[in-house]
Amino acid sequence: VEGVSVIAGTGALSGLDRLLLSMPEPERQLKNRLATLSQKRWDEIILDTPPTLGLLTLNALTASDQLLVPVTTQVLSLSGVAQLMQTVDRVREDLNPGLQLLGLLASRVDLRTLHAQDVIAALSEMFPLICINPPVIPPSKILSAPSLVFNTPTPLPSLVPFTPYRKPSTHTSALPVWYALL
């Protein structure tokens, strides 16, 4: 896609936490390396981290100006969000006082289930000022993608090709960037 650069993660990132521990200021390595890049090359840089609170995520929080937290509608996600909010507070105190929390975004939501509705209600109750509505309800092709990967010996083409002029569904109209990230 013209105008978009993507650096994909690999399995090699799994050993990065150990490598970072051997470096000075391990939580600032990403911020220091991003600072050496040309400011004119990109308007925005989006960092997508694993759902853990390891050094990779800590580096991303330290290097970022803004944070948007996608939350799956699973009960265990609620405790993960609470832990993340504590980490964000500590990062603001010690490493990145300018980190701005844009909000929590419920993702992979199936509003047909009471479970998803309950989790969204709990998120809204726990964090009333930072929950973004409407939630992201992915196309059914995305929901079934994991099963396709295990049943196909060759790599699959993109399930939802990027189309800059694609009209977003009513549930994702507040987040047109979501289509670009697929």
Backbone as a printed PyTorch tensor [residue, N CA C, xyz], in Angstrom:
tensor([[[  0.8540,  -1.1590,   0.0000],
         [  0.0000,   0.0000,   0.0000],
         [  0.9060,   1.2290,   0.0000]],

        [[  0.6700,   2.1040,  -0.9380],
         [  1.4880,   3.3050,  -1.0410],
         [  1.2690,   4.2140,   0.1690]],

        [[  2.3570,   4.7150,   0.7300],
         [  2.2750,   5.6330,   1.8540],
         [  2.1900,   4.9690,   3.2120]],

        [[  2.2130,   3.6300,   3.2450],
         [  2.1490,   2.9050,   4.5140],
         [  3.3540,   1.9720,   4.5900]],

        [[  4.0870,   2.0470,   5.6870],
         [  5.2180,   1.1500,   5.9290],
         [  4.8530,   0.2240,   7.0750]],

        [[  5.2000,  -1.0440,   6.9340],
         [  4.9100,  -2.0200,   7.9800],
         [  6.1800,  -2.8180,   8.2600]],

        [[  6.5110,  -2.9410,   9.5210],
         [  7.5990,  -3.8180,   9.9350],
         [  6.9420,  -4.9180,  10.7560]],

        [[  6.9230,  -6.0960,  10.2160],
         [  6.2360,  -7.2070,  10.8810],
         [  7.1260,  -7.8180,  11.9520]],

        [[  6.5040,  -8.2120,  13.0370],
         [  7.2270,  -8.9130,  14.0930],
         [  7.4640, -10.3540,  13.6930]],

        [[  8.4570, -10.9570,  14.3020],
         [  8.7590, -12.3640,  14.0420],
         [  8.9320, -13.0780,  15.3810]],

        [[  9.1570, -14.3580,  15.3090],
         [  9.3990, -15.1440,  16.5120],
         [ 10.6560, -14.7020,  17.2470]],

        [[ 11.5580, -14.0260,  16.5550],
         [ 12.8020, -13.5500,  17.1860],
         [ 12.5180, -12.5600,  18.3110]],

        [[ 11.3780, -11.9050,  18.2700],
         [ 11.0340, -10.9480,  19.3280],
         [ 10.8360, -11.6290,  20.6800]],

        [[ 10.5830, -12.9260,  20.6690],
         [ 10.3420, -13.6300,  21.9330],
         [ 11.5600, -13.5960,  22.8430]],

        [[ 12.7550, -13.4940,  22.2880],
         [ 13.9680, -13.4250,  23.1040],
         [ 14.4350, -12.0110,  23.3820]],

        [[ 13.6730, -11.0300,  22.9350],
         [ 14.0980,  -9.6440,  23.0800],
         [ 14.1400,  -9.1800,  24.5310]],

        [[ 13.2390,  -9.6390,  25.3570],
         [ 13.2420,  -9.2400,  26.7680],
         [ 14.5920,  -9.5590,  27.4200]],

        [[ 15.1290, -10.7580,  27.1560],
         [ 16.4270, -11.1410,  27.7190],
         [ 17.5420, -10.2430,  27.2120]],

        [[ 17.5170,  -9.9390,  25.9260],
         [ 18.5340,  -9.0670,  25.3350],
         [ 18.4490,  -7.6600,  25.9220]],

        [[ 17.2310,  -7.1470,  26.0670],
         [ 17.0530,  -5.8000,  26.6210],
         [ 17.5990,  -5.7030,  28.0480]],

        [[ 17.4510,  -6.7640,  28.8220],
         [ 17.9400,  -6.7540,  30.2060],
         [ 19.4500,  -6.5520,  30.2880]],

        [[ 20.1630,  -6.9210,  29.2340],
         [ 21.6170,  -6.7690,  29.2440],
         [ 22.0600,  -5.3720,  28.8070]],

        [[ 21.1370,  -4.5170,  28.4180],
         [ 21.4540,  -3.1760,  27.9280],
         [ 21.2280,  -2.1310,  29.0130]],

        [[ 21.9420,  -1.0040,  28.9130],
         [ 21.6470,   0.0810,  29.8540],
         [ 20.2700,   0.6690,  29.5530]],

        [[ 19.5550,   1.0530,  30.5710],
         [ 18.1990,   1.6030,  30.4340],
         [ 17.3460,   0.7510,  29.4720]],

        [[ 17.0990,  -0.4940,  29.8520],
         [ 16.3900,  -1.3930,  28.9380],
         [ 14.9980,  -0.9030,  28.5390]],

        [[ 14.3200,  -0.1500,  29.4010],
         [ 12.9710,   0.3210,  29.1000],
         [ 12.9640,   1.5220,  28.1500]],

        [[ 14.1430,   2.0780,  27.8360],
         [ 14.2210,   3.2450,  26.9500],
         [ 14.8370,   2.9360,  25.5950]],

        [[ 15.1260,   1.6910,  25.3090],
         [ 15.8070,   1.3350,  24.0660],
         [ 14.9970,   1.7090,  22.8220]],

        [[ 13.7250,   1.4070,  22.7990],
         [ 12.8940,   1.7300,  21.6360],
         [ 12.7880,   3.2430,  21.4500]],

        [[ 12.5750,   3.9570,  22.5310],
         [ 12.4740,   5.4210,  22.4520],
         [ 13.7600,   6.0170,  21.8850]],

        [[ 14.9010,   5.5440,  22.3440],
         [ 16.1840,   6.0480,  21.8530],
         [ 16.3780,   5.7430,  20.3730]],

        [[ 15.9850,   4.5640,  19.9540],
         [ 16.1540,   4.1920,  18.5380],
         [ 15.1680,   4.9340,  17.6300]],

        [[ 13.9450,   5.1370,  18.0990],
         [ 12.9820,   5.8960,  17.2990],
         [ 13.4170,   7.3550,  17.1630]],

        [[ 14.0950,   7.8760,  18.1570],
         [ 14.5530,   9.2720,  18.1200],
         [ 15.5890,   9.5000,  17.0240]],

        [[ 16.2500,   8.4340,  16.5940],
         [ 17.2640,   8.5840,  15.5430],
         [ 16.6510,   8.5830,  14.1390]],

        [[ 15.3810,   8.2290,  14.0240],
         [ 14.7220,   8.1960,  12.7200],
         [ 14.3650,   9.6020,  12.2560]],

        [[ 14.2610,   9.7590,  10.9660],
         [ 13.8670,  11.0400,  10.4050],
         [ 12.4300,  11.3690,  10.7870]],

        [[ 12.2190,  12.5220,  11.3720],
         [ 10.8800,  12.9520,  11.7680],
         [  9.9810,  13.1830,  10.5620]],

        [[ 10.5590,  13.4350,   9.4030],
         [  9.7550,  13.7540,   8.2150],
         [  9.2940,  12.5120,   7.4620]],

        [[  9.8270,  11.3590,   7.7920],
         [  9.4850,  10.1630,   7.0220],
         [  8.0820,   9.6420,   7.3180]],

        [[  7.6490,   9.7220,   8.5770],
         [  6.3360,   9.2120,   8.9560],
         [  5.5450,  10.2700,   9.7050]],

        [[  4.2580,  10.3200,   9.4330],
         [  3.3630,  11.1960,  10.2020],
         [  3.0330,  10.5570,  11.5380]],

        [[  2.8210,   9.2620,  11.5210],
         [  2.4560,   8.5110,  12.7230],
         [  3.1930,   7.1820,  12.7170]],

        [[  3.5140,   6.6950,  13.8910],
         [  4.0630,   5.3510,  14.0490],
         [  3.1420,   4.6190,  15.0230]],

        [[  2.6570,   3.4700,  14.6020],
         [  1.7640,   2.6660,  15.4450],
         [  2.5590,   1.4620,  15.9400]],

        [[  2.6330,   1.3130,  17.2410],
         [  3.3240,   0.1860,  17.8520],
         [  2.2760,  -0.7830,  18.3810]],

        [[  2.3390,  -2.0100,  17.9250],
         [  1.3990,  -3.0330,  18.3700],
         [  2.1890,  -4.0260,  19.2060]],

        [[  1.8330,  -4.1590,  20.4650],
         [  2.5970,  -5.0270,  21.3580],
         [  1.7830,  -6.2500,  21.7420]],

        [[  2.4700,  -7.2800,  22.2200],
         [  1.7320,  -8.4510,  22.7010],
         [  0.9640,  -8.0970,  23.9720]],

        [[ -0.0500,  -8.8700,  24.3070],
         [ -0.8490,  -8.5600,  25.4980],
         [ -0.1630,  -9.0190,  26.7830]],

        [[  1.0770,  -8.5790,  26.9520],
         [  1.8200,  -8.8790,  28.1660],
         [  2.3830,  -7.5750,  28.7100]],

        [[  2.8710,  -7.6110,  29.9110],
         [  3.4550,  -6.4090,  30.4980],
         [  4.9680,  -6.5630,  30.6410]],

        [[  5.5970,  -7.1690,  29.6320],
         [  7.0430,  -7.3630,  29.6320],
         [  7.7740,  -6.1160,  29.1470]],

        [[  9.0720,  -6.2710,  28.9260],
         [  9.9000,  -5.1450,  28.5050],
         [  9.5200,  -4.6080,  27.1340]],

        [[  9.0050,  -5.4530,  26.2620],
         [  8.5650,  -4.9870,  24.9460],
         [  7.4510,  -3.9530,  25.1000]],

        [[  6.4670,  -4.2740,  25.9170],
         [  5.3530,  -3.3490,  26.1490],
         [  5.8310,  -2.1200,  26.9080]],

        [[  6.6880,  -2.3050,  27.8810],
         [  7.2220,  -1.1780,  28.6400],
         [  7.9870,  -0.2210,  27.7240]],

        [[  8.7460,  -0.7630,  26.7740],
         [  9.4460,   0.0700,  25.7970],
         [  8.4600,   0.8610,  24.9520]],

        [[  7.4000,   0.2040,  24.5150],
         [  6.4020,   0.8970,  23.6890],
         [  5.7190,   2.0100,  24.4750]],

        [[  5.3880,   1.7660,  25.7420],
         [  4.7560,   2.7860,  26.5740],
         [  5.7100,   3.9650,  26.8140]],

        [[  6.9720,   3.6700,  26.9750],
         [  7.9660,   4.7160,  27.2060],
         [  8.1860,   5.5520,  25.9440]],

        [[  8.1000,   4.9300,  24.7810],
         [  8.3720,   5.6200,  23.5190],
         [  7.1530,   6.3380,  22.9480]],

        [[  5.9720,   6.0590,  23.4520],
         [  4.7400,   6.5530,  22.8300],
         [  4.2730,   7.8810,  23.3910]],

        [[  3.5590,   8.6140,  22.5480],
         [  2.8850,   9.8390,  22.9820],
         [  1.4650,   9.5210,  23.4310]],

        [[  0.8420,   8.5500,  22.7450],
         [ -0.5580,   8.2220,  23.0030],
         [ -0.7300,   6.7100,  23.0650]],

        [[ -1.7610,   6.2960,  23.7900],
         [ -2.0330,   4.8770,  23.9840],
         [ -3.5070,   4.5960,  23.7260]],

        [[ -3.7670,   3.6370,  22.8620],
         [ -5.1170,   3.1350,  22.6200],
         [ -5.0760,   1.6540,  22.9650]],

        [[ -5.9410,   1.2280,  23.8610],
         [ -5.9020,  -0.1460,  24.3570],
         [ -7.0710,  -0.9440,  23.7940]],

        [[ -6.7890,  -1.8710,  22.8590],
         [ -7.8590,  -2.7720,  22.4200],
         [ -8.0740,  -3.8360,  23.4920]],

        [[ -9.3320,  -4.1140,  23.7970],
         [ -9.6700,  -5.0780,  24.8470],
         [-10.6430,  -6.0890,  24.2700]],

        [[-10.2640,  -7.3580,  24.3200],
         [-11.2020,  -8.3850,  23.8690],
         [-12.2830,  -8.5380,  24.9290]],

        [[-13.4190,  -8.9810,  24.5090],
         [-14.5430,  -9.1000,  25.4410],
         [-14.5160, -10.4620,  26.1360]],

        [[-13.4830, -10.6640,  26.9200],
         [-13.3010, -11.8580,  27.7390],
         [-13.1770, -11.3910,  29.1820]],

        [[-13.6580, -12.1580,  30.1210],
         [-13.6040, -11.7720,  31.5280],
         [-12.1600, -11.5550,  31.9750]],

        [[-11.2390, -12.4110,  31.5350],
         [ -9.8400, -12.2600,  31.9420],
         [ -9.2370, -10.9480,  31.4520]],

        [[ -9.7840, -10.3870,  30.3980],
         [ -9.2810,  -9.1090,  29.8990],
         [ -9.4580,  -7.9980,  30.9150]],

        [[-10.4910,  -8.0860,  31.7400],
         [-10.7390,  -7.0440,  32.7360],
         [ -9.5950,  -6.9320,  33.7370]],

        [[ -9.0880,  -8.0700,  34.2120],
         [ -7.9630,  -8.0050,  35.1540],
         [ -6.7030,  -7.5420,  34.4340]],

        [[ -6.5430,  -7.9260,  33.1830],
         [ -5.4000,  -7.4640,  32.4040],
         [ -5.4160,  -5.9560,  32.2080]],

        [[ -6.5940,  -5.3940,  31.9720],
         [ -6.7210,  -3.9460,  31.8070],
         [ -6.3880,  -3.2440,  33.1180]],

        [[ -6.8430,  -3.7770,  34.2330],
         [ -6.5370,  -3.1730,  35.5360],
         [ -5.0260,  -3.1610,  35.7710]],

        [[ -4.3470,  -4.2550,  35.4470],
         [ -2.8910,  -4.3180,  35.5980],
         [ -2.2100,  -3.3280,  34.6530]],

        [[ -2.7160,  -3.2400,  33.4300],
         [ -2.1380,  -2.3050,  32.4670],
         [ -2.2840,  -0.8670,  32.9520]],

        [[ -3.4280,  -0.5210,  33.5070],
         [ -3.6370,   0.8470,  34.0010],
         [ -2.6530,   1.1810,  35.1290]],

        [[ -2.3600,   0.2010,  35.9950],
         [ -1.3500,   0.4110,  37.0400],
         [  0.0250,   0.6330,  36.4150]],

        [[  0.3300,  -0.1430,  35.3820],
         [  1.6150,   0.0090,  34.6880],
         [  1.6950,   1.3680,  34.0090]],

        [[  0.6180,   1.7940,  33.3790],
         [  0.5930,   3.1050,  32.7280],
         [  0.8360,   4.2100,  33.7570]],

        [[  0.2390,   4.0980,  34.9200],
         [  0.4690,   5.0920,  35.9770],
         [  1.9450,   5.1310,  36.3740]],

        [[  2.5580,   3.9630,  36.5200],
         [  3.9880,   3.9200,  36.8870],
         [  4.8620,   4.4820,  35.7660]],

        [[  4.5140,   4.1720,  34.5180],
         [  5.2740,   4.7020,  33.3870],
         [  5.1750,   6.2220,  33.3610]],

        [[  3.9950,   6.7460,  33.6050],
         [  3.8260,   8.2010,  33.6440],
         [  4.6600,   8.8350,  34.7550]],

        [[  4.7380,   8.1760,  35.8870],
         [  5.5070,   8.7110,  37.0220],
         [  7.0050,   8.6830,  36.7550]],

        [[  7.5020,   7.5940,  36.1880],
         [  8.9500,   7.3790,  36.1200],
         [  9.5840,   7.5480,  34.7420]],

        [[  8.8570,   7.2620,  33.6770],
         [  9.4970,   7.1640,  32.3620],
         [  8.9290,   8.0870,  31.2930]],

        [[  7.6310,   8.3290,  31.3320],
         [  6.9990,   9.0710,  30.2400],
         [  5.7970,   9.8540,  30.7690]],

        [[  6.0550,  11.0010,  31.4020],
         [  4.9420,  11.7670,  31.9770],
         [  3.9520,  12.2860,  30.9390]],

        [[  4.3520,  12.3440,  29.6770],
         [  3.4700,  12.8560,  28.6340],
         [  2.5780,  11.8060,  27.9890]],

        [[  2.6540,  10.5620,  28.4350],
         [  1.8430,   9.4930,  27.8380],
         [  0.3660,   9.7820,  28.0440]],

        [[ -0.3490,   9.8950,  26.9400],
         [ -1.7820,  10.2160,  26.9740],
         [ -2.5830,   8.9630,  26.6470]],

        [[ -3.5150,   8.6140,  27.5090],
         [ -4.3800,   7.4590,  27.2730],
         [ -5.5860,   7.9150,  26.4560]],

        [[ -5.6640,   7.4380,  25.2170],
         [ -6.7880,   7.8030,  24.3550],
         [ -8.0630,   7.0770,  24.7550]],

        [[ -7.9200,   5.8510,  25.2240],
         [ -9.0970,   5.1180,  25.6610],
         [ -8.9550,   3.6220,  25.5240]],

        [[-10.0030,   2.9480,  25.9580],
         [-10.1300,   1.5000,  25.8340],
         [-11.1220,   1.2270,  24.7220]],

        [[-10.7810,   0.3090,  23.8530],
         [-11.6260,  -0.0070,  22.7150],
         [-11.9540,  -1.4920,  22.7320]],

        [[-13.2040,  -1.8130,  22.9790],
         [-13.6220,  -3.2180,  22.9510],
         [-13.4870,  -3.7210,  21.5160]],

        [[-12.7820,  -4.8390,  21.3670],
         [-12.5550,  -5.3770,  20.0250],
         [-13.0000,  -6.8270,  19.9610]],

        [[-13.1820,  -7.3040,  18.7490],
         [-13.6780,  -8.6650,  18.5090],
         [-14.9560,  -8.9180,  19.2910]],

        [[-15.8620,  -7.9950,  19.1710],
         [-17.1050,  -8.0300,  19.9510],
         [-18.1980,  -8.7540,  19.1720]],

        [[-18.8370,  -9.6680,  19.8250],
         [-20.0160, -10.3240,  19.2680],
         [-21.1820,  -9.9390,  20.1730]],

        [[-21.8840,  -8.8900,  19.8000],
         [-22.9550,  -8.3540,  20.6390],
         [-24.1470,  -9.3020,  20.7780]],

        [[-24.1130, -10.4080,  20.0660],
         [-25.1940, -11.3860,  20.2130],
         [-25.0560, -12.1720,  21.5070]],

        [[-23.8640, -12.1370,  22.1200],
         [-23.6690, -12.9140,  23.3520],
         [-23.8090, -12.0230,  24.5780]],

        [[-24.4130, -12.5590,  25.6050],
         [-24.5340, -11.8310,  26.8750],
         [-23.1650, -11.6080,  27.5010]],

        [[-22.2660, -12.5540,  27.2930],
         [-20.9250, -12.4400,  27.8560],
         [-20.2330, -11.1670,  27.3570]],

        [[-20.2410, -10.9380,  26.0590],
         [-19.6130,  -9.7390,  25.4890],
         [-20.2900,  -8.4820,  26.0230]],

        [[-21.6000,  -8.5050,  26.0950],
         [-22.3240,  -7.3410,  26.6220],
         [-21.9630,  -7.0780,  28.0840]],

        [[-21.8170,  -8.1400,  28.8820],
         [-21.4490,  -7.9930,  30.2880],
         [-20.0380,  -7.4160,  30.4380]],

        [[-19.1190,  -7.8840,  29.6150],
         [-17.7390,  -7.3870,  29.6940],
         [-17.6890,  -5.9080,  29.2980]],

        [[-18.4110,  -5.5320,  28.2560],
         [-18.4520,  -4.1180,  27.8540],
         [-19.0570,  -3.2730,  28.9680]],

        [[-20.1050,  -3.7550,  29.6040],
         [-20.7150,  -3.0210,  30.7180],
         [-19.7330,  -2.8870,  31.8860]],

        [[-18.9960,  -3.9550,  32.1850],
         [-18.0200,  -3.9040,  33.2730],
         [-16.8900,  -2.9280,  32.9490]],

        [[-16.4160,  -2.9440,  31.7110],
         [-15.3770,  -1.9860,  31.3030],
         [-15.8620,  -0.5550,  31.4650]],

        [[-17.0750,  -0.3060,  31.0140],
         [-17.6400,   1.0430,  31.1110],
         [-17.8130,   1.4760,  32.5570]],

        [[-18.1220,   0.5200,  33.4190],
         [-18.2980,   0.8370,  34.8390],
         [-16.9450,   1.0840,  35.5200]],

        [[-15.9430,   0.2420,  35.1800],
         [-14.6240,   0.3670,  35.7970],
         [-13.8620,   1.5970,  35.3010]],

        [[-14.0370,   1.9200,  34.0240],
         [-13.2860,   3.0120,  33.3990],
         [-14.2410,   3.9010,  32.6040]],

        [[-15.1510,   4.5920,  33.2660],
         [-16.2160,   5.3100,  32.5520],
         [-15.7310,   6.4230,  31.6290]],

        [[-14.6190,   7.0370,  31.9350],
         [-14.1840,   8.1760,  31.1370],
         [-13.3340,   7.7930,  29.9380]],

        [[-12.8990,   6.5500,  29.8720],
         [-11.9750,   6.2150,  28.7960],
         [-12.4460,   5.0940,  27.8710]],

        [[-13.6870,   4.6650,  27.9880],
         [-14.2060,   3.6370,  27.0800],
         [-14.6970,   4.3000,  25.7990]],

        [[-14.2300,   3.7780,  24.6750],
         [-14.5970,   4.3320,  23.3750],
         [-15.7670,   3.5360,  22.8100]],

        [[-16.7560,   4.2480,  22.3320],
         [-17.9000,   3.6110,  21.6850],
         [-17.9960,   4.1200,  20.2600]],

        [[-18.4480,   3.3330,  19.3420],
         [-18.9260,   1.9560,  19.4710],
         [-17.7590,   0.9810,  19.4890]],

        [[-18.0020,  -0.2630,  19.9340],
         [-16.9460,  -1.2710,  19.9150],
         [-16.6480,  -1.7070,  18.4810]],

        [[-15.5160,  -2.3750,  18.2990],
         [-15.1420,  -2.8860,  16.9790],
         [-15.7380,  -4.2690,  16.8060]],

        [[-16.6040,  -4.3880,  15.8290],
         [-17.2380,  -5.6610,  15.5140],
         [-16.6600,  -6.0990,  14.1680]],

        [[-15.7540,  -7.0690,  14.1830],
         [-15.0820,  -7.4420,  12.9420],
         [-15.9880,  -8.1990,  11.9860]],

        [[-15.6540,  -8.1390,  10.7030],
         [-16.3960,  -8.9540,   9.7320],
         [-16.2420, -10.4360,  10.0780]],

        [[-17.2050, -11.2390,   9.7090],
         [-17.1580, -12.6620,  10.0480],
         [-15.9390, -13.3480,   9.4370]],

        [[-15.4000, -12.8280,   8.3270],
         [-14.1960, -13.4230,   7.7330],
         [-13.0250, -13.3640,   8.7070]],

        [[-12.9250, -12.2740,   9.4390],
         [-11.8270, -12.1290,  10.3910],
         [-12.0180, -13.0980,  11.5570]],

        [[-13.2460, -13.2530,  12.0280],
         [-13.5120, -14.1500,  13.1540],
         [-13.1710, -15.5980,  12.8240]],

        [[-13.3460, -15.9880,  11.5720],
         [-13.0800, -17.3740,  11.1980],
         [-11.6580, -17.5770,  10.6840]],

        [[-10.8410, -16.5420,  10.6310],
         [ -9.4940, -16.6330,  10.0780],
         [ -8.6060, -17.6590,  10.7780]],

        [[ -8.5990, -17.7590,  12.1100],
         [ -7.7020, -18.7370,  12.7380],
         [ -7.9420, -20.1590,  12.2590]],

        [[ -9.1710, -20.5410,  12.0250],
         [ -9.4330, -21.9030,  11.5650],
         [ -8.9190, -22.1100,  10.1490]],

        [[ -8.9080, -21.0800,   9.3340],
         [ -8.4040, -21.1980,   7.9740],
         [ -6.8980, -21.4290,   7.9580]],

        [[ -6.1760, -20.7990,   8.8620],
         [ -4.7260, -20.9170,   8.9040],
         [ -4.3150, -22.3520,   9.1840]],

        [[ -5.0010, -23.0320,  10.0950],
         [ -4.6300, -24.3920,  10.4450],
         [ -5.0270, -25.4050,   9.3790]],

        [[ -5.9190, -25.0480,   8.4870],
         [ -6.3770, -25.9770,   7.4670],
         [ -5.7690, -25.7010,   6.0970]],

        [[ -4.7920, -24.8000,   6.0190],
         [ -4.2220, -24.4120,   4.7360],
         [ -2.7100, -24.5540,   4.7850]],

        [[ -2.1210, -25.3560,   3.8610],
         [ -0.6720, -25.5410,   3.8890],
         [  0.1110, -24.3310,   3.3710]],

        [[ -0.5070, -23.4720,   2.5880],
         [  0.1880, -22.3100,   2.0290],
         [ -0.3480, -21.0310,   2.6550]],

        [[  0.4530, -19.9560,   2.6350],
         [ -0.0330, -18.6940,   3.2100],
         [ -1.2930, -18.2040,   2.5170]],

        [[ -2.1620, -17.6090,   3.2910],
         [ -3.4230, -17.1030,   2.7610],
         [ -3.2820, -15.6640,   2.2910]],

        [[ -4.0260, -15.2780,   1.2640],
         [ -4.0470, -13.8590,   0.9060],
         [ -4.7920, -13.0810,   1.9730]],

        [[ -4.6800, -11.7770,   1.9010],
         [ -5.3750, -10.9360,   2.8660],
         [ -6.8650, -11.2340,   2.8250]],

        [[ -7.4760, -11.3850,   4.0090],
         [ -8.9030, -11.6580,   4.0790],
         [ -9.7300, -10.4230,   3.7680]],

        [[ -9.2050,  -9.2690,   4.1300],
         [ -9.9050,  -8.0160,   3.8780],
         [ -8.9040,  -7.0730,   3.2310]],

        [[ -8.8830,  -7.0360,   1.8910],
         [ -7.8890,  -6.1840,   1.2390],
         [ -8.1000,  -4.7210,   1.5860]],

        [[ -6.9770,  -4.0000,   1.6840],
         [ -7.0480,  -2.5780,   1.9830],
         [ -7.6490,  -1.8430,   0.8020]],

        [[ -8.7080,  -1.1090,   1.0490],
         [ -9.3230,  -0.2570,   0.0440],
         [ -9.5530,   1.1010,   0.6740]],

        [[ -8.8170,   2.1210,   0.2380],
         [ -8.9090,   3.4070,   0.9130],
         [-10.3040,   4.0210,   0.9060]],

        [[-11.1370,   3.6610,  -0.0640],
         [-12.4450,   4.3020,  -0.1640],
         [-13.5800,   3.4000,   0.2880]],

        [[-13.2320,   2.3060,   0.9350],
         [-14.2540,   1.3670,   1.4060],
         [-15.0990,   2.0360,   2.4780]],

        [[-16.4010,   1.8990,   2.3470],
         [-17.3110,   2.5090,   3.3170],
         [-17.3280,   1.6560,   4.5840]],

        [[-17.0040,   2.2610,   5.7460],
         [-17.0190,   1.4770,   6.9870],
         [-18.4400,   1.1060,   7.3920]],

        [[-18.5370,   0.0030,   8.1400],
         [-19.8510,  -0.3750,   8.6370],
         [-20.2810,   0.6280,   9.6950]],

        [[-21.5370,   0.5920,  10.0750],
         [-22.0370,   1.5600,  11.0530],
         [-21.3580,   1.3990,  12.4000]],

        [[-20.9270,   0.1810,  12.7490],
         [-20.3020,  -0.0280,  14.0470],
         [-18.8750,   0.5000,  14.1010]],

        [[-18.2030,   0.6260,  12.9610],
         [-16.8160,   1.0630,  12.9800],
         [-16.6420,   2.4400,  12.3460]],

        [[-17.7100,   3.1570,  12.1340],
         [-17.5870,   4.4460,  11.4610],
         [-16.7690,   5.4430,  12.2620]],

        [[-16.6860,   5.2860,  13.5710],
         [-15.8770,   6.1920,  14.3790],
         [-14.3950,   5.8670,  14.2530]],

        [[-14.0760,   4.7150,  13.6600],
         [-12.6890,   4.2780,  13.5660],
         [-12.3110,   3.8370,  12.1500]],

        [[-12.2900,   4.7600,  11.1940],
         [-11.9690,   4.3640,   9.8320],
         [-10.5620,   3.8090,   9.6890]],

        [[ -9.6420,   4.1400,  10.6030],
         [ -8.2840,   3.6340,  10.5420],
         [ -8.2700,   2.1220,  10.7020]],

        [[ -9.2630,   1.5670,  11.3820],
         [ -9.3120,   0.1280,  11.6270],
         [ -9.1830,  -0.6520,  10.3300]],

        [[ -9.7990,  -0.1780,   9.2660],
         [ -9.7150,  -0.8770,   8.0000],
         [ -8.2890,  -0.8580,   7.4610]],

        [[ -7.5750,   0.2340,   7.6820],
         [ -6.2010,   0.3080,   7.2100],
         [ -5.3040,  -0.6650,   7.9490]],

        [[ -5.6270,  -0.9900,   9.1850],
         [ -4.7920,  -1.8670,   9.9670],
         [ -5.0140,  -3.3430,   9.6420]],

        [[ -6.0820,  -3.6550,   8.9530],
         [ -6.3030,  -5.0510,   8.5540],
         [ -5.3820,  -5.3770,   7.4310]]])
